[in-house]
Amino acid sequence: MRQRLSSEPDRYRGRRRVPTPPRSRYAAVVTTAFVGAGVVALGASALPDAKSVSPSVLDELRQSSALSEDLAARGESAERASRDSGRGGADQAAEEEVWLLPLQGYDFNSPYGVRWGKLHTGVDLVAPEGTPYVAIHAGKVTKAGWFGGYGHAVIVQHADGSEAIYGHSSAVSVKEGQQVKAGDQLGLVGNTGHSYGSHLHLEVHVKGEPLDPVPWLLERGVDIKLQIEAFYSDVANS
């Protein structure tokens, strides 16, 4: 009997203890989710609710944003206006340098000087009736219509005070007070007024007195006898 009792502890001593199973992956995920939700809840509680913000604060934010947009728009408009102004000034300066022939394909006839005992105060450029003629320089139209012995005529006053008179037109294409550029059509060649054939009579007046158009225009790059325009020649060679 004693031997049997003493042998029982030895039998239990040799058994292996069953290990506790590890925590499942599902439990770890659930735990992490709970912890994350808590952090999010704490962070959300620290942020103000949009409804709890004072209306005056929202109005100030809106006004500040609108002011910034308005200032940006004004800055862009000012910059654009500055660019346009600079471009317009450059264009105007370029126009003031342009001098052209009044028409193309004419015959130079009757120069400036005494003719038939009287001073012929301009030059005659013979061309078919109805041929368009243009302004030799930019300026303001001070006369457009019938002008005594000149017939239908156009007078353009230039920025330097000089004037060009285009006479004997069959028709005029501009009105008094109109601003024209060099090359703008002024009228059509004709035979009106004191004229003896279809031609354009061109005069140049400086300080109210007529001058010979040939040397005066030659100083400005236009050879009216050889029908050469220095402006277009320079452009073609550039």
KEKE-3310 file (N, C-alpha, C; in steps of 0.2 Angstrom, whole numbers, plus 5000, padded with zeros to 4 digits):
npx = (5004:5009:5020:5012:5006:5017:5022:5014:5016:5027:5022:5014:5023:5030:5022:5018:5015:5001:5002:4997:4986:4991:4987:4974:4974:4963:4959:4969:4968:4955:4958:4967:4959:4950:4958:4963:4951:4948:4958:4955:4943:4947:4955:4945:4937:4944:4944:4936:4918:4911:4898:4899:4908:4909:4898:4903:4917:4917:4912:4923:4933:4928:4927:4941:4946:4939:4944:4958:4957:4951:4962:4971:4966:4965:4979:4983:4975:4981:4994:4991:4986:4997:5006:4999:4998:5012:5014:5005:5011:5023:5019:5013:5024:5031:5022:5023:5035:5034:5033:5026:5023:5010:5003:5004:5012:5012:5014:5026:5023:5023:5032:5035:5035:5037:5025:5017:5018:5014:5016:5017:5011:5013:5015:5011:5004:5001:4988:4976:4959:4949:4959:4965:4971:4983:4986:5001:5007:5004:4990:4978:4963:4958:4951:4939:4932:4924:4935:4938:4948:4955:4946:4938:4945:4957:4964:4977:4983:4999:5008:5019:5015:5015:5007:4998:4991:4979:4973:4960:4952:4941:4933:4931:4937:4936:4932:4931:4940:4944:4955:4970:4981:4998:4996:4983:4968:4963:4955:4950:4958:4956:4948:4944:4939:4951:4958:4967:4966:4966:4973:4983:4985:4998:5002:5013:5013:5021:5021:5011:5015:5018:5029:5042:5038:5047:5061:5058:5051:5060:5070:5063:5064:5057:5056:5049:5049:5056:5049:5051:5051:5058:5055:5048:5058:5069:5062:5061:5074:5079)
npy = (4994:5006:5008:5009:5022:5030:5030:5037:5051:5052:5048:5059:5069:5068:5073:5085:5102:5109:5122:5139:5145:5157:5174:5178:5184:5191:5196:5205:5215:5220:5226:5236:5244:5249:5257:5266:5272:5279:5289:5296:5301:5309:5319:5325:5330:5341:5350:5364:5365:5369:5376:5382:5393:5410:5421:5434:5432:5423:5432:5441:5433:5430:5443:5447:5437:5441:5454:5451:5445:5455:5465:5458:5456:5470:5473:5465:5471:5484:5481:5476:5487:5495:5489:5490:5503:5507:5500:5506:5519:5517:5512:5524:5533:5526:5528:5542:5543:5538:5541:5542:5538:5546:5539:5525:5520:5532:5546:5558:5575:5592:5600:5609:5626:5641:5643:5646:5659:5660:5655:5638:5629:5616:5599:5589:5573:5562:5551:5537:5542:5539:5532:5526:5537:5540:5545:5554:5555:5554:5562:5575:5578:5592:5598:5593:5591:5602:5614:5627:5632:5620:5610:5595:5592:5587:5591:5588:5590:5589:5582:5590:5602:5605:5605:5595:5596:5589:5589:5591:5580:5566:5561:5561:5552:5554:5563:5579:5583:5570:5558:5552:5539:5537:5531:5528:5528:5543:5548:5549:5549:5563:5575:5588:5605:5618:5611:5601:5588:5571:5569:5569:5583:5588:5597:5605:5613:5624:5632:5640:5643:5638:5625:5617:5601:5591:5591:5593:5581:5572:5574:5567:5554:5550:5549:5557:5559:5548:5538:5531:5524:5526:5521:5508:5502:5501:5492:5481:5477:5474)
npz = (5000:5004:4995:4982:4984:4985:4973:4964:4964:4956:4944:4940:4940:4928:4918:4904:4905:4898:4886:4887:4875:4862:4860:4849:4831:4828:4840:4842:4832:4835:4847:4843:4835:4844:4851:4841:4838:4850:4850:4839:4843:4853:4847:4838:4847:4851:4841:4835:4832:4816:4817:4829:4828:4828:4819:4816:4815:4804:4794:4794:4789:4776:4770:4771:4762:4750:4749:4746:4734:4726:4726:4720:4707:4703:4703:4692:4682:4682:4678:4665:4659:4659:4651:4639:4637:4636:4624:4615:4615:4609:4597:4592:4591:4581:4570:4568:4562:4549:4532:4516:4499:4490:4480:4469:4453:4445:4434:4435:4433:4429:4439:4455:4454:4443:4431:4416:4419:4432:4449:4451:4464:4469:4465:4450:4449:4437:4434:4431:4432:4446:4453:4469:4481:4495:4512:4515:4527:4545:4553:4555:4547:4540:4530:4519:4505:4493:4486:4480:4467:4468:4467:4472:4487:4499:4515:4526:4542:4549:4564:4566:4562:4548:4532:4521:4505:4494:4479:4466:4466:4462:4471:4488:4503:4516:4532:4539:4553:4556:4561:4553:4547:4540:4524:4524:4515:4506:4496:4478:4463:4451:4441:4444:4448:4444:4432:4420:4415:4421:4437:4452:4462:4472:4487:4499:4513:4525:4539:4534:4521:4504:4499:4490:4486:4483:4487:4501:4504:4501:4511:4521:4517:4506:4489:4478:4464:4459:4464:4476:4492:4507:4519:4517:4510:4519:4528:4519:4517:4529)
capx = (5000:5014:5023:5008:5005:5023:5024:5009:5019:5032:5018:5011:5029:5032:5017:5020:5010:4998:5004:4991:4986:4993:4981:4972:4975:4957:4959:4974:4965:4950:4961:4970:4954:4947:4963:4963:4945:4949:4963:4952:4938:4950:4957:4939:4934:4949:4943:4929:4913:4910:4893:4901:4912:4905:4897:4907:4923:4916:4912:4929:4937:4925:4929:4948:4947:4937:4949:4964:4955:4950:4968:4975:4963:4967:4986:4983:4972:4986:4999:4989:4985:5004:5009:4995:5000:5018:5014:5002:5016:5028:5015:5012:5030:5033:5018:5025:5041:5032:5031:5025:5021:5003:5000:5009:5011:5010:5019:5028:5022:5022:5035:5034:5039:5033:5022:5013:5018:5012:5019:5013:5013:5014:5017:5006:5005:4996:4986:4969:4953:4947:4964:4965:4977:4983:4990:5009:5009:4998:4988:4971:4959:4956:4947:4937:4926:4926:4940:4939:4952:4958:4941:4937:4952:4958:4970:4979:4988:5003:5009:5024:5012:5015:5000:4998:4985:4978:4968:4957:4949:4935:4929:4935:4935:4937:4928:4934:4941:4946:4963:4972:4988:5001:4994:4976:4965:4960:4951:4951:4961:4950:4949:4939:4942:4955:4962:4967:4967:4966:4979:4983:4989:5000:5006:5016:5013:5025:5019:5006:5018:5020:5036:5043:5037:5052:5066:5055:5049:5067:5073:5060:5065:5052:5058:5042:5051:5058:5044:5054:5049:5064:5052:5047:5065:5072:5059:5063:5081:5080)
capy = (5000:5012:5008:5012:5029:5034:5030:5042:5058:5051:5048:5066:5073:5067:5076:5091:5107:5112:5129:5144:5147:5164:5179:5177:5190:5195:5200:5211:5220:5223:5231:5242:5248:5253:5262:5271:5276:5284:5294:5300:5305:5315:5324:5328:5335:5347:5355:5368:5364:5375:5380:5386:5399:5416:5423:5439:5429:5420:5437:5444:5429:5431:5450:5446:5434:5445:5460:5449:5444:5462:5468:5454:5458:5477:5472:5462:5476:5489:5478:5475:5494:5498:5486:5492:5510:5507:5497:5511:5524:5515:5512:5531:5535:5523:5531:5548:5543:5535:5545:5537:5541:5547:5534:5521:5520:5538:5549:5564:5580:5599:5601:5615:5632:5646:5639:5650:5666:5660:5650:5632:5628:5609:5594:5585:5566:5559:5544:5537:5544:5534:5529:5529:5540:5539:5551:5553:5555:5554:5569:5577:5580:5599:5600:5587:5593:5607:5619:5632:5629:5613:5605:5591:5592:5585:5594:5585:5594:5584:5584:5595:5609:5606:5602:5592:5597:5584:5592:5589:5573:5564:5559:5561:5546:5555:5568:5584:5581:5563:5556:5547:5537:5536:5525:5528:5531:5549:5550:5546:5554:5565:5581:5593:5612:5621:5605:5600:5581:5567:5569:5572:5589:5588:5603:5605:5620:5625:5639:5643:5645:5632:5623:5612:5595:5586:5591:5592:5574:5568:5574:5562:5547:5549:5552:5557:5559:5541:5534:5527:5525:5524:5517:5501:5500:5499:5486:5475:5476:5472)
capz = (5000:5004:4988:4977:4986:4984:4965:4961:4963:4950:4938:4938:4939:4921:4913:4902:4906:4892:4886:4886:4868:4860:4858:4842:4827:4828:4846:4842:4827:4838:4852:4839:4832:4849:4853:4836:4839:4855:4848:4834:4846:4857:4842:4836:4853:4852:4835:4836:4827:4812:4819:4835:4826:4828:4813:4814:4813:4797:4790:4793:4784:4769:4768:4769:4755:4744:4748:4743:4726:4723:4725:4714:4701:4702:4701:4685:4677:4681:4674:4658:4656:4658:4645:4633:4637:4633:4617:4611:4614:4604:4590:4590:4589:4575:4565:4567:4558:4543:4527:4511:4493:4490:4476:4465:4446:4442:4430:4438:4428:4431:4445:4458:4451:4439:4425:4413:4422:4439:4453:4452:4471:4470:4459:4448:4448:4433:4435:4429:4436:4451:4457:4476:4484:4502:4516:4515:4534:4549:4554:4556:4541:4542:4525:4515:4501:4488:4489:4475:4461:4469:4466:4478:4490:4506:4518:4532:4546:4553:4571:4566:4560:4541:4529:4514:4501:4489:4475:4460:4467:4459:4477:4495:4507:4524:4534:4543:4560:4556:4562:4548:4547:4534:4520:4524:4509:4507:4490:4472:4458:4447:4436:4446:4449:4438:4430:4413:4414:4427:4440:4459:4463:4479:4489:4505:4516:4531:4542:4529:4515:4500:4498:4485:4490:4481:4492:4507:4506:4501:4518:4525:4515:4500:4483:4474:4457:4457:4467:4481:4499:4511:4525:4515:4508:4525:4530:4515:4518:4536)
cpx = (5004:5018:5019:5007:5012:5025:5019:5012:5024:5028:5016:5017:5031:5028:5019:5014:5007:4999:4997:4991:4987:4986:4980:4973:4969:4957:4963:4971:4959:4953:4964:4964:4951:4952:4963:4956:4945:4953:4959:4946:4941:4952:4951:4936:4938:4947:4936:4924:4911:4904:4894:4905:4907:4904:4901:4914:4923:4916:4919:4934:4935:4928:4937:4949:4945:4941:4955:4962:4954:4957:4972:4972:4965:4974:4986:4980:4977:4992:4998:4989:4992:5007:5005:4997:5007:5018:5011:5007:5021:5025:5015:5018:5032:5029:5021:5032:5040:5030:5031:5023:5013:4999:5005:5007:5009:5015:5020:5028:5021:5025:5033:5038:5034:5031:5017:5012:5016:5015:5014:5016:5014:5017:5011:5008:5000:4995:4978:4964:4950:4952:4964:4971:4977:4987:4997:5011:5003:4997:4980:4968:4956:4951:4946:4931:4929:4930:4942:4942:4955:4952:4939:4944:4951:4964:4971:4984:4992:5005:5015:5021:5012:5008:5002:4991:4984:4972:4966:4954:4943:4930:4934:4932:4935:4933:4933:4934:4943:4953:4964:4979:4991:4999:4987:4973:4961:4954:4953:4954:4956:4953:4944:4943:4946:4960:4961:4968:4967:4973:4978:4988:4991:5004:5008:5016:5017:5024:5015:5009:5020:5027:5037:5043:5043:5057:5064:5054:5056:5070:5069:5060:5060:5055:5052:5044:5053:5054:5047:5052:5054:5061:5052:5054:5069:5069:5061:5070:5083:5079)
cpy = (5006:5013:5011:5020:5033:5034:5035:5048:5057:5051:5055:5070:5073:5070:5083:5096:5109:5119:5133:5146:5155:5168:5178:5184:5194:5199:5206:5217:5224:5228:5237:5246:5252:5258:5268:5276:5281:5290:5299:5304:5310:5320:5328:5333:5341:5352:5358:5366:5370:5379:5384:5392:5405:5419:5429:5437:5426:5426:5441:5440:5430:5438:5450:5443:5438:5451:5457:5448:5450:5465:5464:5456:5465:5477:5470:5467:5482:5487:5478:5482:5497:5495:5489:5500:5511:5505:5503:5517:5523:5515:5519:5534:5533:5527:5538:5549:5540:5541:5541:5541:5541:5541:5530:5521:5526:5541:5556:5569:5586:5599:5608:5621:5636:5642:5644:5657:5666:5654:5644:5629:5621:5605:5590:5578:5563:5552:5543:5539:5538:5530:5531:5532:5540:5545:5549:5553:5556:5561:5569:5580:5587:5601:5594:5589:5598:5613:5624:5629:5622:5608:5602:5590:5589:5588:5590:5589:5589:5587:5590:5602:5609:5603:5600:5593:5592:5587:5589:5582:5572:5563:5559:5555:5548:5561:5573:5582:5574:5562:5551:5545:5537:5530:5524:5531:5538:5551:5546:5551:5556:5571:5586:5600:5614:5615:5604:5592:5577:5567:5571:5577:5589:5594:5601:5612:5619:5632:5643:5645:5638:5631:5618:5605:5590:5586:5590:5585:5570:5568:5569:5555:5545:5552:5551:5557:5551:5536:5529:5529:5522:5519:5510:5498:5497:5492:5480:5473:5473:5464)
cpz = (5000:4997:4983:4978:4984:4977:4962:4960:4957:4944:4936:4937:4932:4916:4911:4903:4899:4892:4885:4879:4867:4859:4851:4838:4827:4834:4845:4837:4831:4843:4849:4837:4838:4851:4848:4837:4844:4854:4844:4838:4850:4853:4840:4841:4853:4846:4836:4830:4823:4814:4825:4834:4825:4821:4811:4812:4805:4792:4788:4788:4777:4766:4766:4763:4749:4743:4744:4735:4723:4721:4720:4707:4699:4700:4694:4680:4676:4677:4667:4655:4655:4652:4639:4632:4633:4626:4613:4610:4609:4597:4587:4588:4583:4569:4563:4563:4551:4538:4520:4504:4493:4485:4472:4458:4443:4437:4433:4432:4432:4438:4449:4455:4447:4433:4423:4416:4429:4442:4454:4459:4473:4465:4457:4446:4444:4434:4433:4434:4440:4455:4464:4477:4492:4506:4516:4522:4538:4551:4555:4550:4543:4536:4521:4511:4495:4490:4483:4469:4462:4468:4472:4481:4497:4509:4525:4535:4550:4560:4571:4563:4552:4539:4522:4511:4495:4485:4469:4460:4464:4465:4483:4499:4514:4525:4538:4550:4561:4557:4557:4549:4540:4530:4520:4518:4510:4502:4484:4467:4453:4443:4438:4448:4443:4436:4423:4411:4421:4431:4448:4460:4471:4481:4497:4508:4523:4534:4537:4523:4511:4499:4493:4488:4488:4486:4499:4509:4505:4507:4523:4522:4509:4494:4478:4466:4455:4460:4472:4488:4504:4517:4523:4512:4513:4528:4526:4515:4525:4537)
residu = (MET:ARG:GLN:ARG:LEU:SER:SER:GLU:PRO:ASP:ARG:TYR:ARG:GLY:ARG:ARG:ARG:VAL:PRO:THR:PRO:PRO:ARG:SER:ARG:TYR:ALA:ALA:VAL:VAL:THR:THR:ALA:PHE:VAL:GLY:ALA:GLY:VAL:VAL:ALA:LEU:GLY:ALA:SER:ALA:LEU:PRO:ASP:ALA:LYS:SER:VAL:SER:PRO:SER:VAL:LEU:ASP:GLU:LEU:ARG:GLN:SER:SER:ALA:LEU:SER:GLU:ASP:LEU:ALA:ALA:ARG:GLY:GLU:SER:ALA:GLU:ARG:ALA:SER:ARG:ASP:SER:GLY:ARG:GLY:GLY:ALA:ASP:GLN:ALA:ALA:GLU:GLU:GLU:VAL:TRP:LEU:LEU:PRO:LEU:GLN:GLY:TYR:ASP:PHE:ASN:SER:PRO:TYR:GLY:VAL:ARG:TRP:GLY:LYS:LEU:HIS:THR:GLY:VAL:ASP:LEU:VAL:ALA:PRO:GLU:GLY:THR:PRO:TYR:VAL:ALA:ILE:HIS:ALA:GLY:LYS:VAL:THR:LYS:ALA:GLY:TRP:PHE:GLY:GLY:TYR:GLY:HIS:ALA:VAL:ILE:VAL:GLN:HIS:ALA:ASP:GLY:SER:GLU:ALA:ILE:TYR:GLY:HIS:SER:SER:ALA:VAL:SER:VAL:LYS:GLU:GLY:GLN:GLN:VAL:LYS:ALA:GLY:ASP:GLN:LEU:GLY:LEU:VAL:GLY:ASN:THR:GLY:HIS:SER:TYR:GLY:SER:HIS:LEU:HIS:LEU:GLU:VAL:HIS:VAL:LYS:GLY:GLU:PRO:LEU:ASP:PRO:VAL:PRO:TRP:LEU:LEU:GLU:ARG:GLY:VAL:ASP:ILE:LYS:LEU:GLN:ILE:GLU:ALA:PHE:TYR:SER:ASP:VAL:ALA:ASN:SER)
# end
